[in-house]
Amino acid sequence: MRAVVFEAWKTFPTLKDIDKPTPGPGEVLLKVAGAGACHSDVAVYKDFETATAPPQLAPSYVLGHENSGWAEELGEGVEGIALGDAFLVYGPIGCGHCVACSRGEDTYCANAATMPYLASGLGRDGGMAEYIVVPARNLVPLGDADPIKAAPLSDAGLTPYHAIKNSLPNLAGGGKFALVVGLGGLGQVAVQILTALTGATVIATDSKADAMTRARAHGAITVESGPDQAAKIREITGGRGVDAAFDFVGIAPTIALASSVMATKSRLTVVGIAGGKYEWSFFTSPYESTLTNTYWGTIEDLYEVVAMYKAGQITPDVEIFAMEDALEAYRKLEAGELSGRAVVVPHLAH
């Protein structure tokens, strides 16, 4: 079968023929419907090396941690899954028996350091291929919803949803304001989730005009980048600041921007993993304002994301690529040339 393989550090992936996998006990073989290309993939093959990467990410393996597909073959002991049914794949794979994993919170697995991989597509063969094998536990039913457009939701939907869900107490009640910094794949979905789940006024900011246009279409008030960016955001809130902010970039300037517009008793969640740092001061931080971070989400969260998708509350912006064009999807992702989330459809005719 054809697959996009990460073969060496600091090396662009290759498109090659590999053996079709076979499901083991407790696993399911999926015929891949769609696989999303994510900036995390780029970081793995472009930025990391042996000295800086978790050992579980060492090559080689098939990329792709945003996956959907149809059940093709069941491994030993798997029951309750009908062949041909469509599923979204929960990517993280923990030990399965620690406290965090018992909550479906595999991203915070207590035994992650001893696991041979972190997730499907992150240390273990992912979905940038014609077929993928995943644990049956990690399959979330899609019903009759379109599995191709759903693929990015396993990260670009789940990650903002988990961050927003944790912040809902800050947005409960009238007159609340939410800020979304960075309107890439995750930020665009975040605007939709905030609009659907809260009555808050959603403020969104990005350096790209087309990204802000799409955010406005989903109900956000947008503020363009510039020296008076923070002042404009505060003006929208009547000078009080925002009650919850979500930074989907994670560099020092974006963290500083969000921090500068927080209200008393607010919550800032840094979601983007760009490694930015922030200097905290008692005298410049609003009282009882929380600065935190999150990583991915839980299996339960993904069920709720799928429910929102099926209800039409989340509509991912996607750009479709055939398997033979998968490397072009990654090239465009690196170059910032994508208008939506790149989704590779392995069984689409070239």
PATIZA-577067 format. One record per residue (C-alpha): residue in one letter; x, y, z. Coordinates in steps of 0.5 Angstrom, whole numbers, plus 500, padded with zeros to 3 digits. Example, Ala and Ser with C-alpha at 12.3 -4.5 7.8 and 13.67 -1.06 7.14 Angstrom:
% residues 2
A525491516 S527498514 
//
This chain:
% residues 350
M500500500 R502507499 A504511505 V508518508 V514515512 F518519516 E525516516 A530520519 W531527523 K531533519 T529530513 F522531509 P518525509 T518520503 L512517499 K513510499 D510503498 I510499505 D506492507 K499493509 P498492516 T494486520 P490488526 G493484533 P489482539 G484488541 E486492534 V482494528 L484495521 L481501518 K481503511 V483510511 A478515509 G482522511 A488524514 G490531517 A496534516 C498538522 H504543524 S506537529 D508533524 V513538521 A516539528 V517532528 Y521531522 K524538521 D525541528 F527535532 E533531533 T535525537 A538530543 T531534543 A526529541 P522524546 P525517544 Q518515543 L518519536 A524516533 P524514526 S521511522 Y514510522 V508513518 L506520519 G498522521 H495523527 E488526525 N485520522 S478517520 G476511516 W472505515 A473498519 E476493515 E478487519 L477486526 G483483531 E482477536 G477479541 V474485538 E467485539 G461491537 I464494531 A461493525 L465492518 G464498514 D462503519 A466510520 F470512526 L474518528 V481515531 Y483518538 G490519537 P494518544 I495511546 G497511553 C498505558 G491503559 H491502566 C494508570 V489513573 A489518567 C488513562 S482510566 R479517565 G481516557 E486522558 D492518555 T495524553 Y497525561 C499517562 A503516568 N507511564 A508515558 A516515559 T516507558 M511507552 P514505545 Y510511542 L506517544 A500516539 S498514532 G502518527 L507520533 G512514534 R507509532 D504508524 G499513523 G494514518 M498518512 A497511508 E491507505 Y490503512 I492504519 V491499525 V489502532 P486500538 A479498538 R478503544 N480509540 L475509535 V469514536 P463512531 L461517526 G455514524 D453517517 A457523518 D462525513 P469521515 I473525510 K472532513 A471529520 A479527520 P482534523 L477534528 S481528532 D486534534 A484540531 G477539534 L479536540 T485540542 P481547542 Y475543545 H478541551 A481547553 I475551552 K471546556 N476547562 S475554561 L467554561 P466556568 N470563566 L465564561 A458562564 G454568565 G452574561 G457580559 K463575558 F469576553 A473570550 L479571546 V482567540 V489568538 G492565532 L486563527 G489557523 G486550523 L485550531 G483557532 Q478557527 V475551530 A475554537 V471560534 Q466555532 I466551539 L466558543 T460561539 A456554540 L457553547 T457560550 G454566550 A461570550 T463575545 V468572541 I474576539 A479573534 T486576532 D491573527 S496577522 K492574516 A486577513 D483571510 A483568516 M480573520 T475573514 R473566516 A473567523 R468573522 A463568518 H463564524 G461570529 A467573531 I469580532 T476580529 V482585531 E488585526 S495585528 G499591530 P502596535 D495598538 Q492590538 A491590545 A488597546 K483595541 I481588544 R481592551 E476597548 I471592545 T471589553 G469596555 G476596558 R475590563 G479585559 V477578557 D475572561 A478567557 A483567552 F486561548 D493562545 F494557539 V501560537 G505560543 I510564542 A513569547 P509575543 T502572543 I503570550 A504577552 L499580548 A493575551 S496576558 S496584557 V488584556 M486579561 A481581566 T480579574 K479572575 S480570568 R484564565 L489564559 T490557556 V496557552 V495551547 G500552541 I507549542 A512554540 G516554546 G514561548 K516564555 Y512569559 E515573565 W510573571 S509579576 F504580582 F504587580 T502586573 S498580573 P490581574 Y488578581 E486571581 S488570573 T490563571 L495562566 T495555564 N496550558 T493544555 Y495538551 W490534546 G484532550 T480526552 I476520549 E470523552 D472530549 L472527542 Y465523543 E463530544 V466533539 V463528534 A456530537 M458537535 Y460535528 K454531527 A449537529 G453542524 Q456546530 I463545527 T465545520 P472544519 D475548513 V479543509 E483542503 I483535500 F489532497 A490525493 M495520496 E500522491 D499529493 A501528500 L508531500 E505537497 A500538502 Y506538507 R510543503 K504547503 L503547510 E510549511 A510554507 G503557510 E500556503 L494553506 S487556507 G484550511 R486544514 A490539509 V486532509 V490527505 V485522502 P488515500 H483512496 L481518492 A483518485 H489522483 
//
